[in-house]
Amino acid sequence: MALPVAVPLAISAGLGLLLLWAWAWAWGCSGRTQGLDEQVGREGSGSRVLLLTAHPDDEAMFFAPTLLGLTRLRYRVSLLCFSAGNYYNQGTIRKRELLQSCDVLGIPPSSVTIIDHSHLPDDPNVQWNTELLATLLLRHIKANHIDLVVTFDTGGVSGHANHIALYSAIRFLRSTGKLPRECSVLTLESVNILRKYLSVLDLPFTWLQTQDVLFVLTKKEAEQAKKAMLCHKSQLLWFRHLYIIFSRFMVINSLNFL
């Protein structure tokens, strides 16, 4: 008697999973953006947004939904990358790949700044100095009249020390009162390993969580994000191809104000 019962249950579970996927993807295709206008300004406001990253490819690998969502809303977006990604002596190549990726994501070369500082190497075993980072970052924010900074949260998405250092620097500026009062900060929510690789299927789980801002790409935008990631040819090892297919960060960004 066990077999006749198990088969319908398995079919029902499969159909339920399929319906969940279809539902999540259909919702994602609407290109949702939630919560941003409440803190920064509505579409067409002209607000200046700075994406703060540690390495070339961070912008596509983790922040593509945010960048494309901001572009969709016509915010003025620039990028500040704190290393040339020279861990394997590929810095020159990776700088070029970064500019190509940013162009796909709607950021012109004139709005991309790469800081290649000897004390800030691309190395997960080197602890970047918080005060040095904060000084360089604050100078850039003031010089460019930035209204919103977007960067990693305390988990750094992947736990990379350089990612976490950026969070520490912006938090230092906020806690010491040095960050301009009109400048808001959004941090990208890190999630557990299971949710990280559910792609758009993580959307129902995301709705159950609390976040200040949510970006969900349309199917067309998801292809654009993939194209940006493929610009980083020097980094496209076999597991990165799997990442492009399965990572939620290629289609969903949930963020919180600091």
C-alpha positions as semicolon CSV with decimal commas, in nm:
position;residue;x (nm);y (nm);z (nm)
1;M;0,000;0,000;0,000
2;A;0,300;0,233;0,054
3;L;0,381;0,266;-0,317
4;P;0,040;0,394;-0,435
5;V;0,045;0,659;-0,161
6;A;0,406;0,764;-0,219
7;V;0,366;0,816;-0,593
8;P;0,084;1,075;-0,571
9;L;0,271;1,253;-0,291
10;A;0,585;1,274;-0,502
11;I;0,387;1,403;-0,801
12;S;0,214;1,662;-0,582
13;A;0,545;1,776;-0,436
14;G;0,695;1,808;-0,785
15;L;0,400;2,004;-0,915
16;G;0,407;2,226;-0,607
17;L;0,776;2,303;-0,662
18;L;0,712;2,377;-1,028
19;L;0,427;2,611;-0,944
20;L;0,642;2,785;-0,682
21;W;0,916;2,838;-0,939
22;A;0,672;2,971;-1,197
23;W;0,511;3,200;-0,941
24;A;0,844;3,337;-0,818
25;W;0,975;3,393;-1,170
26;A;0,656;3,557;-1,289
27;W;0,674;3,797;-0,996
28;G;1,040;3,860;-1,057
29;C;0,973;3,943;-1,421
30;S;0,778;4,246;-1,307
31;G;1,109;4,409;-1,212
32;R;1,016;4,509;-0,860
33;T;1,183;4,783;-0,661
34;Q;1,055;4,841;-0,311
35;G;1,146;5,090;-0,037
36;L;1,407;5,306;-0,208
37;D;1,205;5,621;-0,267
38;E;1,114;5,650;0,100
39;Q;1,473;5,730;0,204
40;V;1,657;5,854;-0,105
41;G;1,405;6,003;-0,345
42;R;1,167;5,910;-0,619
43;E;1,238;5,823;-0,979
44;G;1,417;6,099;-1,165
45;S;1,529;6,270;-0,845
46;G;1,890;6,300;-0,968
47;S;2,027;6,144;-0,649
48;R;2,393;6,043;-0,671
49;V;2,452;5,680;-0,574
50;L;2,795;5,529;-0,508
51;L;2,850;5,153;-0,522
52;L;3,144;5,062;-0,301
53;T;3,319;4,733;-0,390
54;A;3,644;4,556;-0,307
55;H;3,730;4,381;-0,635
56;P;3,652;4,386;-1,006
57;D;3,356;4,147;-1,058
58;D;3,188;4,235;-0,724
59;E;2,961;4,475;-0,910
60;A;2,826;4,199;-1,138
61;M;2,855;3,900;-0,905
62;F;2,672;4,057;-0,612
63;F;2,521;4,395;-0,699
64;A;2,383;4,358;-1,053
65;P;2,016;4,371;-0,939
66;T;2,083;4,691;-0,745
67;L;2,273;4,857;-1,030
68;L;2,017;4,764;-1,294
69;G;1,732;4,861;-1,062
70;L;1,887;5,201;-0,999
71;T;1,948;5,248;-1,371
72;R;1,584;5,158;-1,436
73;L;1,486;5,436;-1,195
74;R;1,732;5,680;-1,354
75;Y;1,955;5,739;-1,053
76;R;2,305;5,869;-1,120
77;V;2,529;5,574;-1,030
78;S;2,907;5,564;-0,992
79;L;3,145;5,292;-0,873
80;L;3,439;5,303;-0,634
81;C;3,643;4,981;-0,637
82;F;3,914;4,953;-0,372
83;S;4,149;4,715;-0,553
84;A;4,254;4,619;-0,904
85;G;4,206;4,249;-0,825
86;N;4,575;4,174;-0,855
87;Y;4,585;3,863;-0,633
88;Y;4,702;3,649;-0,928
89;N;4,888;3,937;-1,099
90;Q;4,594;4,002;-1,330
91;G;4,528;4,359;-1,225
92;T;4,563;4,516;-1,569
93;I;4,328;4,260;-1,724
94;R;4,076;4,288;-1,444
95;K;4,061;4,667;-1,463
96;R;3,967;4,638;-1,830
97;E;3,707;4,371;-1,753
98;L;3,558;4,591;-1,482
99;L;3,507;4,880;-1,723
100;Q;3,343;4,645;-1,974
101;S;3,110;4,503;-1,708
102;C;3,016;4,847;-1,580
103;D;2,933;4,959;-1,933
104;V;2,690;4,667;-1,962
105;L;2,537;4,764;-1,627
106;G;2,492;5,127;-1,728
107;I;2,793;5,289;-1,561
108;P;3,022;5,481;-1,802
109;P;3,403;5,469;-1,760
110;S;3,404;5,829;-1,637
111;S;3,198;5,717;-1,335
112;V;3,430;5,430;-1,238
113;T;3,717;5,485;-0,992
114;I;3,968;5,213;-0,906
115;I;4,192;5,263;-0,603
116;D;4,506;5,052;-0,636
117;H;4,668;5,127;-0,299
118;S;4,972;4,927;-0,183
119;H;4,822;4,896;0,167
120;L;4,492;4,765;0,027
121;P;4,590;4,451;-0,167
122;D;4,343;4,203;-0,311
123;D;4,411;3,940;-0,046
124;P;4,163;3,773;0,193
125;N;4,449;3,720;0,439
126;V;4,528;4,091;0,470
127;Q;4,317;4,302;0,703
128;W;4,252;4,637;0,538
129;N;4,302;4,935;0,767
130;T;3,962;5,078;0,858
131;E;4,079;5,437;0,905
132;L;4,266;5,440;0,572
133;L;3,958;5,307;0,393
134;A;3,735;5,556;0,572
135;T;3,961;5,849;0,481
136;L;3,972;5,759;0,111
137;L;3,600;5,688;0,103
138;L;3,498;6,008;0,279
139;R;3,712;6,213;0,041
140;H;3,533;6,053;-0,255
141;I;3,187;6,101;-0,103
142;K;3,245;6,470;-0,039
143;A;3,413;6,539;-0,373
144;N;3,125;6,380;-0,565
145;H;2,836;6,495;-0,343
146;I;2,713;6,139;-0,289
147;D;2,358;6,096;-0,153
148;L;2,363;5,718;-0,108
149;V;2,640;5,461;-0,059
150;V;2,568;5,095;-0,137
151;T;2,805;4,826;-0,011
152;F;2,834;4,492;0,171
153;D;2,693;4,414;0,515
154;T;2,886;4,268;0,806
155;G;2,878;3,923;0,644
156;G;3,025;4,044;0,316
157;V;2,796;3,798;0,125
158;S;3,083;3,551;0,086
159;G;3,263;3,624;0,411
160;H;3,560;3,775;0,224
161;A;3,769;3,991;0,458
162;N;3,801;4,269;0,200
163;H;3,422;4,289;0,164
164;I;3,373;4,308;0,539
165;A;3,641;4,579;0,563
166;L;3,429;4,808;0,344
167;Y;3,134;4,765;0,578
168;S;3,361;4,841;0,875
169;A;3,484;5,160;0,707
170;I;3,139;5,301;0,628
171;R;3,014;5,205;0,973
172;F;3,315;5,383;1,124
173;L;3,227;5,699;0,934
174;R;2,866;5,679;1,048
175;S;2,944;5,601;1,415
176;T;3,202;5,881;1,442
177;G;2,968;6,136;1,284
178;K;3,202;6,201;0,990
179;L;2,963;6,083;0,721
180;P;2,765;6,377;0,577
181;R;2,418;6,386;0,729
182;E;2,248;6,385;0,389
183;C;2,430;6,068;0,281
184;S;2,238;5,742;0,339
185;V;2,393;5,395;0,342
186;L;2,245;5,070;0,212
187;T;2,408;4,734;0,287
188;L;2,353;4,419;0,083
189;E;2,197;4,142;0,292
190;S;2,403;3,825;0,327
191;V;2,201;3,501;0,334
192;N;2,273;3,141;0,429
193;I;2,431;2,900;0,183
194;L;2,103;2,731;0,091
195;R;1,922;3,052;0,004
196;K;2,228;3,188;-0,174
197;Y;2,197;2,925;-0,448
198;L;1,820;2,913;-0,497
199;S;1,825;3,179;-0,769
200;V;1,477;3,329;-0,814
201;L;1,327;3,052;-0,600
202;D;1,454;3,245;-0,301
203;L;1,201;3,519;-0,372
204;P;0,921;3,370;-0,155
205;F;1,170;3,333;0,132
206;T;1,283;3,692;0,077
207;W;0,924;3,816;0,109
208;L;0,903;3,647;0,449
209;Q;1,204;3,844;0,572
210;T;1,228;4,210;0,664
211;Q;1,434;4,436;0,441
212;D;1,432;4,806;0,365
213;V;1,490;4,784;-0,010
214;L;1,432;4,502;-0,258
215;F;1,546;4,481;-0,620
216;V;1,421;4,197;-0,842
217;L;1,532;4,178;-1,203
218;T;1,312;4,111;-1,500
219;K;1,411;3,818;-1,719
220;K;1,564;4,060;-1,971
221;E;1,761;4,235;-1,698
222;A;1,879;3,899;-1,562
223;E;2,032;3,829;-1,903
224;Q;2,199;4,169;-1,887
225;A;2,345;4,083;-1,544
226;K;2,476;3,756;-1,685
227;K;2,635;3,942;-1,977
228;A;2,809;4,174;-1,730
229;M;2,947;3,881;-1,533
230;L;3,072;3,717;-1,853
231;C;3,288;4,026;-1,913
232;H;3,512;3,898;-1,632
233;K;3,664;3,626;-1,850
234;S;3,976;3,593;-1,636
235;Q;3,758;3,482;-1,344
236;L;3,526;3,242;-1,522
237;L;3,634;2,913;-1,369
238;W;3,385;2,625;-1,387
239;F;3,224;2,704;-1,052
240;R;3,161;3,065;-1,155
241;H;2,944;2,941;-1,441
242;L;2,738;2,750;-1,183
243;Y;2,724;3,065;-0,972
244;I;2,580;3,262;-1,263
245;I;2,302;3,005;-1,303
246;F;2,211;2,943;-0,939
247;S;2,301;3,249;-0,730
248;R;2,015;3,462;-0,601
249;F;2,248;3,762;-0,618
250;M;2,227;3,750;-0,996
251;V;1,853;3,826;-0,979
252;I;1,764;3,942;-0,626
253;N;1,919;4,202;-0,393
254;S;1,767;4,270;-0,053
255;L;1,926;4,561;0,132
256;N;1,899;4,745;0,464
257;F;1,975;5,099;0,568
258;L;2,264;5,138;0,809
